[in-house]
Amino acid sequence: MTLTLGATTEVRRLPDIALVEPQAADGITPMSEVLGLPESDEPPFLVQARMLVEDHPQSGVAWARLAQAEQAVGNHERAIEGAQRGLALSPKTSAAALASVSILASYGQEGVDEMLASSSHPMAAIRWARSAIEAGNVPLAFERLEGVETSAARALRAYCLVEMGECARAVREYRFLLRRGRRTLDVLINMGVALARLGSLEKAMSVTRQATLLSPANTVASHNLARYLLSTGDRGGAVRELARVSSAVPGDYKSALYSAWARANFLHDHRGALAALLDARARFARSGDDAARAEIAGSIAFLQFLLGEIDRPRARRSLVAALELAEFASGDLARMYATFLERTSDLPALDDLLARAGNSVDDLDRALLETRRALLARDPETATARALDAASLDSEAGTEAAATAAYLVGEVTGDYLQGAAIAERAFRRSPDVPLANNFAFSLALAGEPRRAMRVLDQFAIEELPFHGATVALTLLCLGAIDEGMALYGRAIEMTLADGDPTTAGYMRLRARIALRQVGAGHPDASPASILEAWPRDAGDPRWEVMRRVAQRTGVVVPDAGALSR
């Protein structure tokens, strides 16, 4: 049973479409390891760098090289010490000095900005721009790169342009870099992002595919490509790409999860997703990575419940155990667990979840959880406000927030046109089935039932949530009353066969309210008929939402106690 009659969507969100910050060489690279160095437990490049300092203690190059080597193995205090010595022993404009300054800048050492500002070397400008990016000031970074025409500087400048929303200018920079032969991962990935934001999805996919060929194991390129494929409606292609990169990086549990959940969400292949996660569980069983084991275990339990392999109490216990293993720091696990909290009596459990998660979940997950909390507290208005907050945060990450907000805005406030607009923006990015359902639901009740039917016609009725009840509602809005009520009847029968009489009851109620909304002269549209179908148990959050809808049609719904008498 779902919390609302609006369909829910992705259980696990795909990652955001991401930019990759260009990485520029600093001019000091480790010497080859094949120069006859003694064997050591430490990396050969570190042994070599230390030997070089011993032989040349007054060399700024030697100290800068050592600082890099120490930083590479995590010896941060030694890295800072080496960089300070390298800077002191090197001319200010030398590559060694700039490499030393770059290392000091990465640790936030004081005085670095002044050193960079005083240098005319292109690498100093790049490092100076990076310090502005690290401080969150991208426009300042762009200014600091003015007049610097190296390929590395232009790549960073293009990155800034994308971040600043000037994607057309960024694409021109990237095309120049490609003509100059800079076909690097960051150029291809970031050019794809810029093209996608300009609406050129085919071109975005083309350059991003080039990035996946250049680095088959790069998850950013792969996940971006999957997002673009979803935006074009190619759900199968997105699932195949996520499966490909998951195989390329078998040690990355997040890729395994994204691949499995994409199979479940977009192909409705829950059994295939479960098989993939069982394989991942075996791979990570002895990894010592609690986060990996928790996320995989929780996802397995959720899928087993959806497949009917375990019951609700066992699934709920498994998710609590997974959350505890993850120290309540997983927004995905928190939202999975929250789907089992669907009655007002579950409010204390949800409050406990929110308290234990604290700041460990991101703003989007918290907004979605607080939407559910408000519904459990029988406060649909607050739920709608928090759902809108979630939708405003969910620019690229997924569609659950948009699906929830679209449904609640329409049903609680009556503004189905706004609900349709919210759903449409997300549907263009990711045309998945639950979002299509809520988009069509809003369109039909906003006075655009023909357009709603065109959205629904993209999917087989067997794919749609609630056994096609939204098709039935759309038929009512088109004036096909008998056909719509017959389809509602079949959907109700199938929901009863699923073992969910509560949702079947709400579907019957929604059908009668819809008759009243479209002005049908049908006996089931009367207030008496609607009140006769009204659930007597007010512990379900849908009770208050439906009350708002009915009252807008002129049906006065008494409190639950009066109805039960």
C-alpha positions, 0 to 999 in steps of 0.5 A, spaced: 500 500 500 502 506 498 502 512 502 497 516 497 493 515 491 499 519 487 504 514 485 511 514 488 517 513 484 524 512 484 526 508 491 533 509 490 535 516 486 540 516 481 546 521 482 546 528 480 548 530 473 555 532 475 561 536 472 568 534 473 573 540 475 579 540 470 585 537 473 591 541 471 598 539 471 603 543 476 609 542 472 613 537 478 611 530 476 614 523 480 620 521 476 620 514 473 620 508 478 624 504 474 631 507 476 634 502 480 631 504 487 631 499 493 625 495 495 621 498 500 614 497 504 613 505 502 611 507 494 618 507 490 616 514 488 616 516 495 623 513 497 626 516 491 623 523 493 626 522 500 633 520 497 633 526 492 632 531 498 638 527 502 642 528 496 640 535 494 638 538 501 638 545 498 634 544 491 627 547 491 625 542 486 627 536 490 623 539 496 617 540 492 617 533 489 618 530 496 612 534 498 608 531 492 610 524 494 608 525 501 601 528 500 600 522 495 601 517 501 597 522 506 603 524 510 600 531 510 604 534 515 611 532 512 607 535 505 606 542 508 613 542 511 616 539 504 612 545 500 614 550 505 622 548 504 621 548 497 618 555 496 623 558 500 629 555 496 626 556 489 625 562 485 618 565 485 616 564 478 619 557 478 615 551 477 617 548 483 615 554 487 608 554 484 608 546 485 609 548 493 604 553 493 599 549 490 600 544 496 600 549 501 593 552 498 590 545 498 591 545 506 589 552 507 596 555 509 596 563 510 599 567 505 598 563 499 593 568 495 598 573 495 603 569 492 599 567 487 597 574 485 604 576 485 606 571 479 605 572 472 605 564 471 599 561 467 599 555 473 599 561 478 593 564 475 590 557 475 591 555 482 589 562 484 582 561 480 582 554 484 582 557 491 576 561 489 572 555 486 574 552 493 571 558 497 565 557 493 566 564 488 566 561 481 565 568 478 571 570 482 575 564 479 573 566 472 576 573 473 582 570 475 583 566 469 582 573 464 587 573 459 590 566 460 590 562 454 593 555 456 589 549 454 588 548 462 586 555 463 581 555 458 578 548 460 577 551 467 574 557 465 569 553 461 568 549 467 566 556 471 562 558 465 557 552 466 557 553 473 555 560 472 549 558 467 553 561 461 553 554 457 553 557 450 559 560 451 562 554 455 560 550 449 564 554 444 570 554 449 570 546 449 570 546 441 576 550 441 579 545 446 577 539 442 580 542 436 586 544 439 587 536 441 585 537 448 580 531 448 580 529 456 575 526 460 573 533 464 572 537 457 568 531 454 564 530 461 563 538 462 561 539 455 556 534 455 553 537 461 553 544 458 550 541 451 544 538 456 543 544 459 542 547 452 537 542 450 542 538 446 541 531 449 543 528 442 550 532 442 550 531 450 550 523 449 555 523 443 560 527 447 559 523 454 559 517 450 566 519 448 568 520 455 566 513 457 570 510 451 576 514 454 575 511 461 570 506 461 570 505 469 569 513 470 562 513 474 561 520 473 561 520 465 557 513 465 551 516 470 551 522 466 550 518 460 544 514 464 541 521 466 541 523 458 538 517 456 532 517 461 531 524 459 530 521 452 525 516 454 531 510 453 530 507 459 533 500 457 539 504 454 540 507 461 539 501 465 544 497 460 549 503 461 549 503 469 550 495 468 556 496 464 559 501 469 557 497 475 561 491 471 567 495 470 568 497 477 566 491 481 569 494 487 564 500 487 558 498 491 554 505 489 555 503 482 552 496 483 546 499 487 544 504 482 544 499 476 540 494 480 535 499 482 535 502 475 533 495 473 527 495 478 525 502 477 525 503 469 524 496 467 520 493 473 525 487 473 525 486 481 527 479 480 533 481 476 535 487 481 534 482 487 539 477 483 544 483 482 544 485 489 545 478 492 551 478 487 553 484 490 552 482 497 557 476 496 562 480 493 562 485 499 561 480 505 568 481 507 569 488 505 569 491 512 565 497 509 559 498 513 556 503 509 556 498 503 553 492 507 548 496 510 545 499 503 545 492 500 542 489 505 536 494 506 535 494 498 535 486 498 530 486 504 526 492 500 526 488 494 524 481 497 518 485 500 516 487 493 516 480 490 512 477 496 518 473 499 518 476 506 512 480 510 512 487 512 514 486 519 520 482 517 522 487 511 521 493 516 526 490 521 531 488 516 531 496 514 532 498 521 538 493 522 541 496 516 540 503 518 543 502 525 549 499 521 549 505 517 549 509 523 542 512 520 547 516 515 543 513 509 537 517 506 536 512 501 535 507 507 531 512 511 526 513 505 525 505 504 524 505 511 519 510 511 515 507 506 513 502 511 510 508 516 503 509 513 499 510 519 498 516 524 500 511 529 507 510 526 508 518 527 513 516 533 517 511 529 518 517 524 520 522 529 525 517 532 528 516 524 528 523 523 532 525 530 537 519 529 538 521 522 539 528 524 544 532 519 546 525 516 541 526 510 541 531 505 536 537 505 532 533 499 531 527 503 529 530 509 524 534 506 521 528 503 521 525 510 518 531 513 513 531 507 511 524 510 511 526 517 506 531 516 501 527 512 502 522 518 500 528 523 494 529 519 497 536 516 496 536 508 498 543 508 504 542 511 506 536 507 504 540 501 509 545 503 515 541 504 513 537 498 514 543 494 521 544 498 523 538 496 521 539 488 525 545 488 531 542 491 530 536 486 533 539 480 536 533 477 537 528 482 530 524 481 523 524 480 520 522 487 519 529 489 516 532 483 511 526 483 509 527 490 509 535 490 504 534 483 499 530 487 499 534 493 498 540 490 493 538 486 489 534 491 490 539 497 490 546 494 486 544 488 491 547 483 492 541 478 495 546 473 500 547 478 501 540 479 501 538 472 507 544 471 511 541 476 510 534 474 512 536 466 518 539 468 521 532 471 517 528 466 521 531 461 528 529 464 526 522 466 519 519 463 518 514 468 511 510 469 509 513 476 511 520 474 507 519 468 501 517 472 501 523 477 503 528 471 496 525 467 492 525 473 494 532 474 493 534 467 486 530 467 483 534 473 486 541 470 482 540 464 486 537 459 484 530 459 486 529 452 493 531 453 493 526 459 491 520 455 497 522 450 501 521 456 498 515 459 498 512 452 506 511 452 505 505 457 501 499 457 496 499 462 499 493 466 505 498 467 501 503 470 500 504 478 493 502 481 492 497 475 490 503 471 486 507 475 488 514 472 486 512 465 479 511 468 479 518 471 481 521 465 476 517 461 471 520 466 474 527 465 473 526 457 466 524 458 466 517 457 463 515 464 460 508 463 467 506 460 471 510 466 467 507 471 468 500 468 475 501 468 475 503 475 471 497 477 476 492 474 482 496 478 478 496 484 477 488 483 485 487 482 487 491 488 483 487 492 486 481 489 493 484 491 490 483 498 490 491 499 482 493 501 484 499 504 487 502 497 481 499 494 476 503 498 480 509 497 480 508 489 472 507 490 472 513 494 476 517 489 472 515 483 465 517 486 469 524 488 471 524 480 464 524 478 462 530 482 468 534 479 466 533 472 459 534 473 456 527 471 449 526 473 451 519 476 448 517 482 455 515 485 456 523 485 451 524 490 454 527 497 450 521 500 454 516 496 461 519 497 459 519 504 457 512 504 464 510 501 468 514 506 473 510 510 471 509 517 478 509 519 482 515 520 488 513 521 490 513 514 493 519 512 489 519 505 483 520 509 485 528 510 487 529 503 481 526 500 477 530 505 480 536 502 478 534 495 471 532 497 470 539 501 472 543 495 466 539 491 461 541 496 461 535 500 461 536 508 465 531 511 464 530 518 470 527 523 471 520 523 467 519 530 461 522 527 462 518 520 463 511 524 456 512 528 
